[in-house]
Amino acid sequence: MENQHRKITGYRELSAEEIALMNEIKAKGEELRALVAKIGALIAPPLSEISAVDVQAAGIVAGELQAVENEGDAPLFWLRSADIGFRSALMYATRAVAQPTSY
């Protein structure tokens, strides 16, 4: 459906410049996603090489890196924190450009 945003409360028409900027933000997001995956491949063995007990101990669930409790797993914690920070920053940048009026 064309112009769907007009039917969503809080959204407005974007200029060509704003649309280009939003697409640039989205492209940077994909670059950051690839970077996080690259770091993850370096610091964590593939899940197929980790026993179920190790997976639970490391806080790795369904391929996601989550906060961990033991010091040896700190790199996974920091990578997950970086991932969350990148996602938040991209959302903030997108909202700065889009300027939605809704909460």
TIMI-2910 file (N, C-alpha, C, CB; in pm, 1 decimal, decimal comma, always signed):
<rs>
+----------+----------+----------+----------+----------+----------+----------+----------+----------+----------+----------+----------+------+
!      n_x !      n_y !      n_z !     ca_x !     ca_y !     ca_z !      c_x !      c_y !      c_z !     cb_x !     cb_y !     cb_z ! resn !
+----------+----------+----------+----------+----------+----------+----------+----------+----------+----------+----------+----------+------+
!    +85,3 !   -117,3 !     +0,0 !     +0,0 !     +0,0 !     +0,0 !    +90,0 !   +123,7 !     +0,0 !    -97,1 !     -0,3 !   +123,0 !  Met !
!    +64,2 !   +212,9 !    -90,9 !   +144,4 !   +334,0 !    -99,6 !   +104,9 !   +431,8 !    +10,5 !   +128,6 !   +399,4 !   -237,6 !  Glu !
!   +203,4 !   +505,9 !    +60,0 !   +181,9 !   +609,2 !   +162,4 !   +121,9 !   +553,5 !   +291,4 !    +91,2 !   +717,7 !   +107,8 !  Asn !
!   +168,1 !   +436,5 !   +332,9 !   +116,8 !   +374,5 !   +455,4 !   +139,1 !   +462,3 !   +577,0 !   +182,1 !   +239,6 !   +477,4 !  Gln !
!   +251,2 !   +534,7 !   +578,6 !   +284,8 !   +616,1 !   +695,5 !   +177,7 !   +720,2 !   +725,3 !   +418,7 !   +684,9 !   +674,6 !  His !
!   +100,8 !   +759,5 !   +626,0 !     -5,6 !   +857,9 !   +648,5 !   -116,4 !   +802,4 !   +736,5 !    -63,9 !   +903,7 !   +515,6 !  Arg !
!   -125,0 !   +672,0 !   +744,2 !   -229,0 !   +607,3 !   +825,0 !   -179,9 !   +573,2 !   +965,3 !   -277,9 !   +481,0 !   +755,9 !  Lys !
!    -52,8 !   +600,0 !   +992,8 !     +3,9 !   +570,1 !  +1124,3 !    +18,8 !   +700,1 !  +1201,5 !   +141,1 !   +496,9 !  +1111,6 !  Ile !
!    -39,7 !   +704,9 !  +1319,1 !    -33,6 !   +823,6 !  +1402,9 !   +110,3 !   +860,5 !  +1435,1 !   -112,2 !   +802,0 !  +1531,4 !  Thr !
!   +144,0 !   +988,3 !  +1421,1 !   +274,5 !  +1037,1 !  +1461,3 !   +378,3 !  +1042,4 !  +1350,7 !   +325,3 !   +953,6 !  +1569,4 !  Gly !
!   +345,5 !   +989,5 !  +1231,4 !   +440,9 !   +991,8 !  +1120,9 !   +407,7 !  +1104,0 !  +1023,8 !   +442,3 !   +857,1 !  +1047,9 !  Tyr !
!   +509,6 !  +1150,7 !   +953,1 !   +493,2 !  +1263,3 !   +860,2 !   +564,3 !  +1232,4 !   +729,5 !   +547,9 !  +1394,9 !   +921,8 !  Arg !
!   +541,8 !  +1318,0 !   +631,7 !   +612,4 !  +1307,9 !   +504,0 !   +759,1 !  +1345,1 !   +525,4 !   +546,7 !  +1400,0 !   +396,1 !  Glu !
!   +849,0 !  +1270,7 !   +465,4 !   +990,8 !  +1302,2 !   +472,9 !  +1035,5 !  +1361,9 !   +339,7 !  +1074,3 !  +1175,9 !   +508,2 !  Leu !
!  +1130,3 !  +1453,8 !   +347,3 !  +1186,9 !  +1512,5 !   +225,9 !  +1281,0 !  +1410,1 !   +161,2 !  +1262,7 !  +1646,4 !   +257,8 !  Ser !
!  +1320,7 !  +1435,0 !    +39,2 !  +1414,9 !  +1346,3 !    -29,6 !  +1546,4 !  +1338,8 !    +47,7 !  +1440,3 !  +1395,1 !   -174,4 !  Ala !
!  +1589,8 !  +1450,9 !   +103,4 !  +1713,6 !  +1454,3 !   +181,0 !  +1700,6 !  +1369,4 !   +307,9 !  +1750,1 !  +1599,7 !   +217,5 !  Glu !
!  +1585,1 !  +1378,0 !   +374,0 !  +1562,3 !  +1298,3 !   +495,2 !  +1556,8 !  +1149,4 !   +462,6 !  +1432,1 !  +1341,7 !   +564,4 !  Glu !
!  +1493,4 !  +1115,9 !   +352,1 !  +1485,4 !   +975,5 !   +310,4 !  +1625,4 !   +922,1 !   +282,3 !  +1395,1 !   +960,0 !   +184,8 !  Ile !
!  +1707,7 !   +999,2 !   +213,5 !  +1845,0 !   +957,9 !   +184,6 !  +1923,0 !   +937,8 !   +314,5 !  +1915,5 !  +1062,5 !    +95,3 !  Ala !
!  +1902,8 !  +1026,0 !   +410,1 !  +1971,8 !  +1015,6 !   +538,7 !  +1925,3 !   +891,8 !   +615,9 !  +1948,0 !  +1142,5 !   +622,6 !  Leu !
!  +1795,7 !   +865,7 !   +613,1 !  +1742,9 !   +745,9 !   +680,0 !  +1803,2 !   +620,2 !   +617,8 !  +1587,9 !   +741,5 !   +670,9 !  Met !
!  +1813,7 !   +617,6 !   +485,2 !  +1872,8 !   +502,2 !   +417,9 !  +2021,4 !   +488,9 !   +451,0 !  +1853,6 !   +513,6 !   +266,4 !  Asn !
!  +2089,6 !   +600,1 !   +470,2 !  +2230,4 !   +596,7 !   +510,4 !  +2244,2 !   +537,3 !   +651,1 !  +2291,8 !   +739,1 !   +505,5 !  Glu !
!  +2154,7 !   +576,6 !   +740,2 !  +2154,6 !   +521,6 !   +876,9 !  +2131,4 !   +371,3 !   +871,7 !  +2045,7 !   +590,2 !   +964,7 !  Ile !
!  +2034,5 !   +328,3 !   +791,1 !  +2004,7 !   +184,8 !   +779,1 !  +2124,2 !   +108,7 !   +723,1 !  +1881,6 !   +162,5 !   +689,3 !  Lys !
!  +2194,9 !   +166,9 !   +626,3 !  +2314,1 !   +102,2 !   +569,8 !  +2424,3 !    +89,2 !   +675,5 !  +2366,4 !   +182,2 !   +447,9 !  Ala !
!  +2442,6 !   +193,7 !   +756,0 !  +2542,2 !   +186,9 !   +864,2 !  +2502,7 !    +77,8 !   +963,1 !  +2555,2 !   +324,4 !   +937,1 !  Lys !
!  +2373,9 !    +61,9 !   +985,7 !  +2326,6 !    -43,9 !  +1074,9 !  +2367,7 !   -181,2 !  +1025,6 !  +2175,6 !    -37,6 !  +1089,0 !  Gly !
!  +2357,2 !   -202,7 !   +895,8 !  +2398,5 !   -331,4 !   +840,2 !  +2549,1 !   -351,1 !   +852,3 !  +2356,1 !   -342,1 !   +693,8 !  Glu !
!  +2626,0 !   -242,3 !   +838,0 !  +2771,5 !   -250,6 !   +857,1 !  +2803,5 !   -288,3 !  +1001,7 !  +2839,6 !   -115,9 !   +820,3 !  Glu !
!  +2730,7 !   -227,5 !  +1096,4 !  +2754,1 !   -257,3 !  +1237,7 !  +2712,2 !   -400,0 !  +1270,8 !  +2678,3 !   -158,2 !  +1326,7 !  Leu !
!  +2603,4 !   -447,7 !  +1211,2 !  +2560,2 !   -586,0 !  +1232,3 !  +2671,1 !   -682,1 !  +1187,0 !  +2427,3 !   -614,8 !  +1155,2 !  Arg !
!  +2728,4 !   -655,5 !  +1070,8 !  +2836,0 !   -740,1 !  +1018,1 !  +2959,2 !   -734,7 !  +1108,6 !  +2873,4 !   -696,5 !   +875,0 !  Ala !
!  +2989,4 !   -616,7 !  +1161,9 !  +3103,5 !   -601,9 !  +1251,5 !  +3083,7 !   -682,4 !  +1379,5 !  +3125,9 !   -454,4 !  +1285,0 !  Leu !
!  +2963,4 !   -675,0 !  +1436,4 !  +2933,1 !   -752,0 !  +1558,0 !  +2946,8 !   -901,3 !  +1529,5 !  +2790,0 !   -719,6 !  +1610,0 !  Val !
!  +2896,8 !   -946,1 !  +1415,3 !  +2907,5 !  -1087,5 !  +1379,1 !  +3053,6 !  -1128,3 !  +1362,3 !  +2829,3 !  -1116,0 !  +1249,7 !  Ala !
!  +3133,1 !  -1040,9 !  +1301,7 !  +3275,1 !  -1068,9 !  +1280,7 !  +3348,2 !  -1081,7 !  +1414,8 !  +3339,7 !   -958,1 !  +1195,0 !  Lys !
!  +3318,9 !   -991,7 !  +1506,6 !  +3379,2 !   -998,1 !  +1639,9 !  +3334,1 !  -1125,0 !  +1710,8 !  +3341,8 !   -873,2 !  +1723,6 !  Ile !
!  +3204,8 !  -1155,8 !  +1701,0 !  +3151,2 !  -1275,8 !  +1764,6 !  +3218,9 !  -1402,0 !  +1713,9 !  +3001,9 !  -1285,0 !  +1741,5 !  Gly !
!  +3244,7 !  -1407,2 !  +1583,6 !  +3312,1 !  -1523,9 !  +1526,0 !  +3454,7 !  -1536,3 !  +1578,3 !  +3313,1 !  -1515,0 !  +1373,0 !  Ala !
!  +3517,0 !  -1424,0 !  +1607,9 !  +3654,2 !  -1425,8 !  +1657,6 !  +3662,4 !  -1468,3 !  +1804,4 !  +3717,0 !  -1288,9 !  +1640,3 !  Leu !
!  +3569,3 !  -1418,7 !  +1885,4 !  +3581,1 !  -1441,6 !  +2029,9 !  +3502,2 !  -1561,1 !  +2081,3 !  +3536,5 !  -1320,0 !  +2103,0 !  Ile !
!  +3409,0 !  -1613,4 !  +2001,9 !  +3326,4 !  -1724,5 !  +2049,6 !  +3326,9 !  -1835,3 !  +1945,2 !  +3180,7 !  -1677,6 !  +2079,5 !  Ala !
!  +3349,7 !  -1958,5 !  +1987,2 !  +3344,5 !  -2069,5 !  +1891,2 !  +3202,0 !  -2087,1 !  +1839,9 !  +3395,2 !  -2201,1 !  +1955,9 !  Pro !
!  +3185,9 !  -2146,3 !  +1722,2 !  +3049,9 !  -2172,3 !  +1670,5 !  +2969,3 !  -2254,1 !  +1770,5 !  +3056,1 !  -2246,3 !  +1534,4 !  Pro !
!  +2839,4 !  -2232,2 !  +1775,0 !  +2754,6 !  -2303,6 !  +1871,1 !  +2764,7 !  -2454,9 !  +1854,7 !  +2609,3 !  -2259,8 !  +1855,5 !  Leu !
!  +2790,5 !  -2501,4 !  +1732,4 !  +2801,8 !  -2645,7 !  +1709,5 !  +2921,6 !  -2706,9 !  +1782,3 !  +2812,8 !  -2673,9 !  +1560,3 !  Ser !
!  +3017,8 !  -2623,4 !  +1819,4 !  +3136,5 !  -2672,9 !  +1889,0 !  +3125,8 !  -2659,2 !  +2040,8 !  +3259,2 !  -2599,0 !  +1839,9 !  Glu !
!  +3013,1 !  -2609,5 !  +2090,1 !  +2995,5 !  -2586,0 !  +2233,1 !  +2893,7 !  -2685,7 !  +2287,3 !  +2950,0 !  -2439,5 !  +2260,9 !  Ile !
!  +2923,3 !  -2747,5 !  +2400,6 !  +2828,5 !  -2840,4 !  +2460,8 !  +2709,8 !  -2763,6 !  +2516,1 !  +2895,8 !  -2923,6 !  +2571,8 !  Ser !
!  +2599,1 !  -2833,5 !  +2537,9 !  +2478,1 !  -2770,5 !  +2591,0 !  +2504,6 !  -2705,3 !  +2725,6 !  +2365,8 !  -2873,2 !  +2604,1 !  Ala !
!  +2587,5 !  -2768,9 !  +2808,3 !  +2620,5 !  -2713,4 !  +2939,5 !  +2697,9 !  -2583,5 !  +2922,7 !  +2702,2 !  -2814,5 !  +3023,2 !  Val !
!  +2796,2 !  -2583,1 !  +2830,8 !  +2874,2 !  -2462,1 !  +2805,9 !  +2787,4 !  -2350,1 !  +2751,0 !  +2987,9 !  -2491,5 !  +2709,2 !  Asp !
!  +2693,0 !  -2385,3 !  +2664,1 !  +2603,2 !  -2285,2 !  +2606,9 !  +2525,5 !  -2216,4 !  +2718,1 !  +2506,4 !  -2349,7 !  +2505,0 !  Val !
!  +2470,4 !  -2296,5 !  +2809,3 !  +2394,6 !  -2239,7 !  +2920,4 !  +2485,8 !  -2156,3 !  +3009,9 !  +2326,6 !  -2351,1 !  +3002,1 !  Gln !
!  +2604,6 !  -2204,5 !  +3038,1 !  +2697,5 !  -2133,4 !  +3125,9 !  +2742,1 !  -2001,1 !  +3064,5 !  +2819,3 !  -2220,6 !  +3155,7 !  Ala !
!  +2757,8 !  -1999,0 !  +2933,9 !  +2803,5 !  -1877,3 !  +2866,3 !  +2689,6 !  -1780,1 !  +2840,5 !  +2871,2 !  -1912,4 !  +2735,2 !  Ala !
!  +2565,7 !  -1824,5 !  +2861,1 !  +2452,4 !  -1736,1 !  +2836,6 !  +2419,6 !  -1721,5 !  +2689,6 !  +2479,4 !  -1601,3 !  +2894,8 !  Gly !
!  +2458,1 !  -1820,1 !  +2607,8 !  +2430,3 !  -1814,1 !  +2464,9 !  +2302,8 !  -1893,4 !  +2439,9 !  +2550,3 !  -1870,1 !  +2379,9 !  Ile !
!  +2201,3 !  -1826,4 !  +2388,8 !  +2073,7 !  -1890,8 !  +2363,6 !  +2031,3 !  -1859,6 !  +2220,9 !  +1966,1 !  -1844,3 !  +2465,6 !  Val !
!  +2002,3 !  -1960,9 !  +2142,6 !  +1955,1 !  -1945,6 !  +2004,7 !  +2043,2 !  -1852,2 !  +1924,1 !  +1812,8 !  -1894,5 !  +2003,6 !  Ala !
!  +2173,2 !  -1863,1 !  +1940,8 !  +2265,6 !  -1783,7 !  +1861,7 !  +2284,7 !  -1642,0 !  +1911,0 !  +2219,6 !  -1779,9 !  +1722,8 !  Gly !
!  +2216,9 !  -1603,0 !  +2014,8 !  +2229,7 !  -1467,4 !  +2068,8 !  +2334,6 !  -1465,7 !  +2179,7 !  +2093,1 !  -1416,0 !  +2122,4 !  Glu !
!  +2412,9 !  -1361,0 !  +2182,8 !  +2510,9 !  -1344,9 !  +2290,2 !  +2444,0 !  -1266,9 !  +2402,7 !  +2640,9 !  -1271,9 !  +2239,6 !  Leu !
!  +2446,4 !  -1320,1 !  +2520,9 !  +2382,0 !  -1253,9 !  +2633,2 !  +2481,8 !  -1233,4 !  +2745,5 !  +2261,5 !  -1334,8 !  +2682,4 !  Gln !
!  +2442,1 !  -1151,8 !  +2842,1 !  +2529,8 !  -1123,8 !  +2956,6 !  +2571,3 !  -1254,8 !  +3022,7 !  +2459,0 !  -1030,9 !  +3059,6 !  Ala !
!  +2693,8 !  -1257,3 !  +3067,4 !  +2747,5 !  -1378,1 !  +3129,4 !  +2797,0 !  -1347,3 !  +3269,4 !  +2861,0 !  -1437,3 !  +3044,5 !  Val !
!  +2812,8 !  -1451,7 !  +3346,5 !  +2848,6 !  -1432,6 !  +3485,7 !  +2996,2 !  -1453,2 !  +3515,3 !  +2769,0 !  -1524,2 !  +3569,5 !  Glu !
!  +3066,0 !  -1538,3 !  +3440,2 !  +3203,9 !  -1564,0 !  +3479,8 !  +3300,7 !  -1480,0 !  +3397,5 !  +3237,1 !  -1712,5 !  +3464,8 !  Asn !
!  +3409,9 !  -1443,2 !  +3460,4 !  +3505,8 !  -1347,8 !  +3404,1 !  +3559,8 !  -1391,1 !  +3268,1 !  +3620,7 !  -1328,4 !  +3499,8 !  Glu !
!  +3577,0 !  -1521,5 !  +3247,4 !  +3627,9 !  -1571,1 !  +3120,1 !  +3534,6 !  -1543,5 !  +3004,1 !  +3653,4 !  -1717,7 !  +3129,3 !  Gly !
!  +3407,5 !  -1521,3 !  +3034,4 !  +3309,4 !  -1494,3 !  +2930,5 !  +3282,2 !  -1345,3 !  +2912,7 !  +3181,1 !  -1565,8 !  +2962,0 !  Asp !
!  +3363,5 !  -1261,6 !  +2975,2 !  +3344,4 !  -1117,0 !  +2967,3 !  +3340,9 !  -1064,4 !  +2823,8 !  +3453,9 !  -1047,4 !  +3043,3 !  Ala !
!  +3423,2 !  -1114,7 !  +2730,2 !  +3415,1 !  -1063,0 !  +2593,0 !  +3275,8 !  -1076,9 !  +2532,3 !  +3515,3 !  -1134,8 !  +2505,3 !  Pro !
!  +3205,0 !  -1185,0 !  +2564,6 !  +3068,2 !  -1201,8 !  +2514,2 !  +2975,7 !  -1095,9 !  +2573,5 !  +3015,2 !  -1343,0 !  +2546,9 !  Leu !
!  +2995,3 !  -1066,9 !  +2700,4 !  +2915,7 !   -963,1 !  +2765,4 !  +2938,9 !   -828,4 !  +2697,9 !  +2949,6 !   -954,4 !  +2915,3 !  Phe !
!  +3066,1 !   -794,1 !  +2673,1 !  +3096,8 !   -665,0 !  +2612,9 !  +3045,8 !   -656,8 !  +2469,5 !  +3247,0 !   -639,6 !  +2616,4 !  Trp !
!  +3052,9 !   -767,4 !  +2397,0 !  +3001,9 !   -766,4 !  +2259,5 !  +2851,1 !   -747,3 !  +2258,3 !  +3039,1 !   -896,6 !  +2186,9 !  Leu !
!  +2782,8 !   -815,5 !  +2348,5 !  +2636,5 !   -799,5 !  +2357,7 !  +2602,9 !   -655,5 !  +2395,0 !  +2575,8 !   -898,3 !  +2462,4 !  Arg !
!  +2677,8 !   -597,6 !  +2486,2 !  +2655,4 !   -457,7 !  +2524,8 !  +2678,5 !   -364,2 !  +2406,5 !  +2747,6 !   -418,6 !  +2641,7 !  Ser !
!  +2782,2 !   -390,8 !  +2328,0 !  +2809,9 !   -309,4 !  +2208,1 !  +2694,9 !   -322,2 !  +2109,7 !  +2943,4 !   -352,3 !  +2140,7 !  Ala !
!  +2645,1 !   -444,1 !  +2089,9 !  +2533,7 !   -467,8 !  +1998,0 !  +2410,4 !   -387,8 !  +2040,6 !  +2500,1 !   -618,2 !  +1991,6 !  Asp !
!  +2378,3 !   -392,6 !  +2168,1 !  +2263,0 !   -318,0 !  +2220,0 !  +2285,4 !   -168,0 !  +2202,7 !  +2238,3 !   -351,9 !  +2369,3 !  Ile !
!  +2406,2 !   -120,9 !  +2231,2 !  +2438,0 !    +20,2 !  +2215,2 !  +2425,7 !    +65,8 !  +2070,3 !  +2577,6 !    +47,8 !  +2266,0 !  Gly !
!  +2475,3 !    -16,1 !  +1976,6 !  +2464,0 !    +18,3 !  +1834,6 !  +2317,9 !    +26,9 !  +1793,3 !  +2537,7 !    -85,1 !  +1747,5 !  Phe !
!  +2239,0 !    -71,8 !  +1833,8 !  +2096,5 !    -72,0 !  +1797,5 !  +2026,0 !    +51,4 !  +1854,3 !  +2027,7 !   -200,9 !  +1848,7 !  Arg !
!  +2057,2 !    +85,0 !  +1977,6 !  +1996,0 !   +203,1 !  +2039,3 !  +2037,3 !   +330,0 !  +1966,4 !  +2034,7 !   +212,7 !  +2187,5 !  Ser !
!  +2165,7 !   +343,5 !  +1937,0 !  +2215,1 !   +462,7 !  +1868,2 !  +2150,0 !   +478,6 !  +1731,1 !  +2367,2 !   +456,2 !  +1853,4 !  Ala !
!  +2134,6 !   +367,5 !  +1658,6 !  +2071,0 !   +373,9 !  +1527,3 !  +1924,8 !   +414,8 !  +1539,6 !  +2082,2 !   +239,0 !  +1455,7 !  Leu !
!  +1857,1 !   +364,7 !  +1641,7 !  +1718,0 !   +403,7 !  +1663,3 !  +1709,1 !   +552,1 !  +1695,4 !  +1655,3 !   +320,7 !  +1776,6 !  Met !
!  +1798,9 !   +600,2 !  +1781,5 !  +1797,6 !   +741,8 !  +1817,7 !  +1823,3 !   +828,6 !  +1694,3 !  +1903,0 !   +770,9 !  +1926,8 !  Tyr !
!  +1918,9 !   +787,9 !  +1610,8 !  +1950,0 !   +864,2 !  +1490,1 !  +1830,1 !   +865,3 !  +1394,8 !  +2074,0 !   +805,3 !  +1419,6 !  Ala !
!  +1765,5 !   +751,6 !  +1380,7 !  +1648,1 !   +742,2 !  +1293,6 !  +1536,5 !   +833,1 !  +1344,4 !  +1598,3 !   +596,3 !  +1285,0 !  Thr !
!  +1512,7 !   +830,6 !  +1473,2 !  +1407,7 !   +916,5 !  +1529,7 !  +1444,0 !  +1065,0 !  +1520,3 !  +1382,0 !   +878,8 !  +1676,0 !  Arg !
!  +1573,7 !  +1095,1 !  +1527,3 !  +1616,7 !  +1234,7 !  +1512,7 !  +1581,6 !  +1287,6 !  +1374,4 !  +1768,1 !  +1247,8 !  +1537,3 !  Ala !
!  +1596,4 !  +1203,6 !  +1274,2 !  +1564,4 !  +1244,9 !  +1137,6 !  +1412,6 !  +1242,3 !  +1114,3 !  +1636,0 !  +1153,3 !  +1035,6 !  Val !
!  +1347,0 !  +1133,2 !  +1155,3 !  +1204,3 !  +1117,4 !  +1129,7 !  +1117,3 !  +1212,8 !  +1211,9 !  +1163,7 !   +975,7 !  +1158,0 !  Ala !
!  +1165,1 !  +1246,8 !  +1331,3 !  +1093,6 !  +1336,0 !  +1421,6 !   +947,8 !  +1294,9 !  +1444,6 !  +1098,3 !  +1476,0 !  +1367,7 !  Gln !
!   +924,2 !  +1170,4 !  +1486,3 !   +786,6 !  +1128,3 !  +1509,9 !   +726,8 !  +1207,1 !  +1626,9 !   +780,2 !   +976,3 !  +1538,0 !  Pro !
!   +598,5 !  +1225,6 !  +1621,1 !   +532,1 !  +1301,2 !  +1729,2 !   +474,6 !  +1208,6 !  +1835,0 !   +420,6 !  +1389,6 !  +1672,2 !  Thr !
!   +479,1 !  +1076,9 !  +1810,2 !   +425,0 !   +981,5 !  +1907,3 !   +534,0 !   +936,7 !  +2003,2 !   +363,2 !   +859,7 !  +1836,0 !  Ser !
!   +492,4 !   +887,8 !  +2117,2 !   +583,9 !   +840,6 !  +2221,2 !   +658,9 !   +721,9 !  +2169,3 !   +509,0 !   +804,9 !  +2351,1 !  Tyr !
+----------+----------+----------+----------+----------+----------+----------+----------+----------+----------+----------+----------+------+
</rs>
